[in-house]
C-alpha cells in the first residue's frame, strides 16, 4: 500500500486550510501532509463563534476558520498533520478507527522520543466548553501527564475524508497549561516528530510513503479556496 507524503513547511494560515481542503476535494489515493504556520495564527472550529476569539483578533492575531469542528487552536511552533483518504477506504469510514489508527501511531512516535503520551479514552464526565481546544480533552485526544498534547478533528464529504491535528513542539503562549513535546524531549523538533510519526505509520500499517508535492490541480483548487473562502471575512466570521 502506497501513500503520498507531502511537507509544505511553514505557510500562511489561509493557504494551510485551503490546501487541506483541496487535497480532500482532489483525493485519489491516501495523502499525508505535514506543515507549520507562518505567521502563527488562530484557527476557529467550523461551528465556533468568532466572538470567542474577538479579543485576539483585536490584538492583531491572524484568525482563520477550519472546515473541521472543535475549539480554537493557536498554531504556534508546532507540527500540524493532515491525513486525506478517498471515501470507501476502511479508515475513512469509521470515526473511532481513524482516531485509533492515527493517534495510535502518534502516541507510539511521541513515546519513542521520550514523551509519556497516551490516549485519553472515555471518562464519565463531559468536559465543559472551552474556547481553546487545548484547554479541554475528549475521548480521542492524546495526553501527556494528564495534559493535552495532541488535538485532531475530522471531516467527511462525498469527495473524501480528512483528519488534521496540532502537535505543539514548544509551550503555547495562549494555552500555557497544555503539554508540549519539548517539555519532555528537549531536543525534539519539527523534523524529528514528523519522521517519528512516519516511521510509526510504516510499522503499524505496512504502508510505503512516496515523497510528493501538491499537484497542479491541487494547487489550483487551493489558490481558489484561499482567495474566495479562507481569506474572506464571510467565511471566517460567519458565526
C-alpha positions as CSV (number, residue, x, y, z in Angstrom):
1,X,0.0,0.0,0.0
2,X,1.5,3.3,-1.1
3,X,0.7,6.7,0.4
4,X,1.8,10.2,-0.8
5,X,3.8,12.2,1.7
6,X,3.9,16.0,1.4
7,X,5.7,18.5,3.6
8,X,4.9,22.1,2.7
9,X,6.8,23.7,5.6
10,X,5.6,26.9,7.2
11,X,2.8,28.6,5.3
12,X,0.2,31.3,5.8
13,X,-3.0,30.3,7.7
14,X,-5.4,30.7,4.8
15,X,-3.2,28.7,2.4
16,X,-2.8,25.9,5.0
17,X,-6.6,25.5,5.4
18,X,-7.2,25.9,1.6
19,X,-4.6,23.2,0.7
20,X,-6.0,20.8,3.3
21,X,-9.5,21.1,1.7
22,X,-8.1,21.0,-1.8
23,X,-6.3,17.7,-1.1
24,X,-9.6,16.3,0.1
25,X,-11.5,17.5,-2.9
26,X,-9.0,16.1,-5.3
27,X,-8.1,12.9,-3.4
28,X,-7.4,9.8,-5.5
29,X,-5.0,8.0,-3.1
30,X,-4.1,8.4,0.6
31,X,-2.1,11.6,1.3
32,X,-0.3,12.6,4.5
33,X,0.7,16.2,4.7
34,X,2.9,17.9,7.3
35,X,3.1,21.7,7.7
36,X,3.7,24.6,10.1
37,X,2.3,28.2,10.3
38,X,4.0,31.4,9.4
39,X,3.0,33.7,10.9
40,X,1.4,31.9,13.9
41,X,-2.4,32.0,13.7
42,X,-5.6,31.1,15.5
43,X,-7.9,28.7,13.7
44,X,-11.6,28.6,14.7
45,X,-13.5,25.4,14.7
46,X,-16.2,25.2,12.0
47,X,-19.1,25.7,14.4
48,X,-17.4,28.1,16.7
49,X,-18.5,31.7,17.3
50,X,-15.9,34.2,16.1
51,X,-16.8,36.3,19.1
52,X,-14.9,33.9,21.3
53,X,-11.7,35.0,19.6
54,X,-12.5,38.7,19.1
55,X,-10.1,39.9,21.7
56,X,-7.2,38.1,20.0
57,X,-8.2,39.4,16.6
58,X,-8.2,43.0,18.0
59,X,-4.7,42.3,19.4
60,X,-3.6,41.6,15.8
61,X,-3.6,37.8,15.8
62,X,-4.3,36.2,12.4
63,X,-7.6,34.3,12.5
64,X,-8.8,31.7,10.1
65,X,-11.7,29.2,10.2
66,X,-11.2,25.5,9.7
67,X,-13.5,23.1,7.8
68,X,-13.5,20.8,10.9
69,X,-15.1,21.2,14.3
70,X,-13.7,21.7,17.8
71,X,-12.4,24.7,19.6
72,X,-9.9,27.3,18.6
73,X,-6.2,26.5,18.3
74,X,-3.3,28.9,18.3
75,X,-0.9,27.4,15.9
76,X,2.5,28.4,17.4
77,X,5.7,26.5,16.8
78,X,4.0,23.2,16.2
79,X,3.8,20.3,13.7
80,X,0.5,20.0,12.0
81,X,-0.5,16.9,10.1
82,X,-3.3,16.3,7.7
83,X,-4.4,12.8,6.5
84,X,-6.7,12.6,3.5
85,X,-8.2,9.4,2.3
86,X,-10.7,8.5,-0.5
87,X,-14.2,7.6,0.6
88,X,-14.5,3.8,0.9
89,X,-11.1,3.4,2.5
90,X,-11.6,1.4,5.7
91,X,-10.1,4.1,7.9
92,X,-12.1,6.8,6.3
93,X,-15.5,5.2,7.1
94,X,-15.1,5.0,10.9
95,X,-14.5,8.0,13.2
96,X,-13.1,5.9,16.0
97,X,-10.9,3.7,13.8
98,X,-9.4,6.8,12.2
99,X,-8.5,8.3,15.6
100,X,-7.3,4.9,16.9
101,X,-5.0,4.4,13.9
102,X,-3.6,7.9,13.5
103,X,-3.4,8.8,17.2
104,X,-2.1,5.4,18.0
105,X,0.8,6.0,15.6
106,X,1.4,9.4,17.1
107,X,1.4,8.1,20.6
108,X,4.0,5.5,19.6
109,X,6.1,8.2,17.9
110,X,6.0,10.5,20.8
111,X,6.9,7.8,23.2
112,X,9.9,6.9,21.1
113,X,11.1,10.5,21.5
114,X,10.6,10.3,25.3
115,X,7.2,11.9,25.7
116,X,4.8,9.9,28.0
117,X,1.9,10.1,25.6
118,X,-1.3,8.1,25.9
119,X,-4.8,8.2,24.5
120,X,-7.2,9.8,27.0
121,X,-10.0,7.4,26.5
122,X,-13.6,7.6,27.7
123,X,-14.5,9.3,31.0
124,X,-17.8,9.6,32.8
125,X,-18.0,13.4,32.7
126,X,-18.3,15.5,29.6
127,X,-15.7,18.4,29.9
128,X,-17.2,21.9,29.9
129,X,-16.9,24.1,26.9
130,X,-13.7,26.0,26.5
131,X,-12.9,28.4,23.6
132,X,-9.5,26.9,23.1
133,X,-9.2,23.3,22.0
134,X,-6.1,22.6,24.2
135,X,-7.9,23.7,27.4
136,X,-10.2,20.6,27.4
137,X,-9.8,16.9,26.5
138,X,-12.2,14.5,24.9
139,X,-12.0,10.7,24.4
140,X,-9.9,10.8,21.2
141,X,-7.3,13.2,22.4
142,X,-3.7,12.4,23.3
143,X,-2.4,13.5,26.7
144,X,1.0,13.5,28.4
145,X,1.0,13.6,32.3
146,X,-2.7,14.2,32.1
147,X,-2.4,17.3,29.9
148,X,-3.5,17.5,26.3
149,X,-0.6,17.3,23.8
150,X,-2.4,16.4,20.5
151,X,-5.8,17.5,19.3
152,X,-7.4,16.5,16.0
153,X,-10.6,16.9,14.1
154,X,-12.3,15.2,11.1
155,X,-14.4,16.0,8.1
156,X,-16.2,13.7,5.6
157,X,-17.7,14.7,2.3
158,X,-18.7,12.8,-0.8
159,X,-15.3,13.7,-2.1
160,X,-13.2,12.2,0.7
161,X,-12.1,12.1,4.3
162,X,-9.8,14.5,6.2
163,X,-8.3,14.3,9.6
164,X,-5.9,17.0,10.7
165,X,-4.3,17.8,14.1
166,X,-2.0,20.0,16.0
167,X,1.2,18.8,17.9
168,X,2.8,21.7,19.9
169,X,6.6,21.5,19.9
170,X,7.0,24.4,22.3
171,X,4.9,25.9,25.0
172,X,1.9,27.7,23.6
173,X,1.6,31.3,25.0
174,X,-2.3,31.3,24.7
175,X,-2.7,27.8,26.2
176,X,0.3,27.5,28.5
177,X,-1.3,24.8,30.7
178,X,-1.3,22.3,27.8
179,X,1.6,19.9,27.3
180,X,4.2,20.3,24.5
181,X,6.8,18.0,23.1
182,X,9.9,19.8,24.3
183,X,8.6,19.8,27.8
184,X,9.6,16.1,27.8
185,X,12.0,15.8,24.9
186,X,14.1,19.0,24.8
187,X,16.0,18.0,21.6
188,X,12.9,17.2,19.6
189,X,11.9,19.5,16.7
190,X,9.5,19.6,13.7
191,X,11.5,17.2,11.6
192,X,12.2,14.6,14.4
193,X,8.5,14.5,15.3
194,X,7.4,14.2,11.7
195,X,9.9,11.4,10.9
196,X,8.9,9.5,14.1
197,X,5.2,9.6,13.0
198,X,6.1,8.4,9.5
199,X,8.1,5.5,10.9
200,X,5.3,4.6,13.3
201,X,2.7,4.5,10.5
202,X,5.0,2.4,8.3
203,X,5.3,-0.2,11.1
204,X,1.7,-0.2,12.1
205,X,0.0,-0.1,8.7
206,X,2.7,-1.6,6.4
207,X,2.4,1.4,4.1
208,X,5.1,2.8,1.8
209,X,5.4,6.5,1.6
210,X,6.3,8.3,-1.7
211,X,7.5,11.9,-1.3
212,X,5.3,14.2,-3.3
213,X,4.2,17.7,-3.9
214,X,0.8,19.2,-4.4
215,X,-0.3,18.6,-8.0
216,X,-1.2,21.3,-10.4
217,X,-4.9,20.5,-9.9
218,X,-4.5,20.6,-6.1
219,X,-2.6,23.9,-6.2
220,X,-5.2,25.5,-8.5
221,X,-8.0,24.4,-6.2
222,X,-6.1,25.6,-3.1
223,X,-5.5,29.0,-4.7
224,X,-9.2,29.3,-5.5
225,X,-10.2,28.4,-1.9
226,X,-7.6,30.6,-0.3
227,X,-8.9,33.6,-2.3
228,X,-12.7,33.0,-2.1
229,X,-13.1,31.3,1.2
230,X,-10.3,31.1,3.7
231,X,-9.1,34.7,3.2
232,X,-12.7,36.0,3.2
233,X,-14.5,37.6,6.2
234,X,-17.8,36.0,5.1
235,X,-16.3,32.6,5.9
236,X,-14.0,33.4,8.9
237,X,-16.6,35.5,10.8
238,X,-19.8,33.9,9.6
239,X,-20.8,32.7,13.1
